[in-house]
């Protein structure tokens, strides 16, 4: 099911993008307060939501994030594990390995 045209236009507008960035920035200190005040790890979820909003809507933040993860590969492994990216990468690598092992389709096969 697709979104109505007015809602699609609203989501793609510049003011809404800026609103999402500001909301993400506001969620970061709120996550700290929630983390200190509550015994449950709800603050981590709120922190992840804030970072997701910022990274989704800010090119500068995305560039900084990519630069940081390239410089510190251990951080990247932890983030990939947390976001479950490793499974997708492993599945893609196994598919490529299977394709590399299979014979090319344009060459005739010899019959035994």
VOSE-811322 format. One record per residue (C-alpha): x, y, z. Coordinates in steps of 0.001 Angstrom, whole numbers, plus 500000, padded with zeros to 6 digits. Layout:
<pts>
XYZ
...
</pts>
This chain:
<pts>
500000500000500000
501457503344499007
501214506643500807
498846509381499687
500469512012497468
500258514814500045
501908512646502711
504662511593500304
505303515242499453
505378516169503155
507886513443504027
510226514520501230
510062518227502042
513012520134503458
511212521459506575
510152517941507564
513720516695507072
515023519472509321
512305518625511855
513473515005511907
517094516070512436
516095518350515325
513928515600516821
516859513176516598
519163515683518308
516592516198521074
516252512445521579
519966512057522396
519961513898525762
516509512484526542
518023509013526090
520687509904528643
518086511028531147
515970507947530593
519048505763530954
519911507331534303
516382507370535691
515015504006534585
516351500593535491
515406499135532095
517607499739529041
514977501934527364
517527504713526945
519466502613524435
516371502252522261
515694505997522403
519368506700521590
519158504368518586
515995506086517362
517635509505517642
520760508370515811
518655506727513119
516721509950512519
519920511960512309
521784509521510049
518785509104507759
518329512829507165
521769514423507462
524430513918504814
527069515468507053
526297513067509910
526334510114507522
529755511128506175
531102511512509712
529700508133510688
531257506414507658
534595508136508243
534563507057511885
533683503449511092
536432503244508456
538985504619510884
537906502328513734
536955498947512239
536205497443515662
533402499975516095
532090499042512668
532001495350513590
530034496129516737
527571498324514838
527208495717512086
526558493068514715
524019495302516433
522249496045513180
522533492427511996
524331493429508803
526735490523508993
524106487974507994
523238489828504835
526904490254503929
527607486578504607
524644485499502482
525822487709499621
529365486331499851
528106482750499795
525961483468496722
528956484990494953
531076481970495862
528431479638494402
528323481667491197
532105481551490919
532076477738491260
529357477134488669
530427476799485010
529725479715482656
526399479404480838
527634480537477438
530086477638476944
528800474303475643
528989471472478164
530559468205477129
528333465162477433
529881462053479094
</pts>
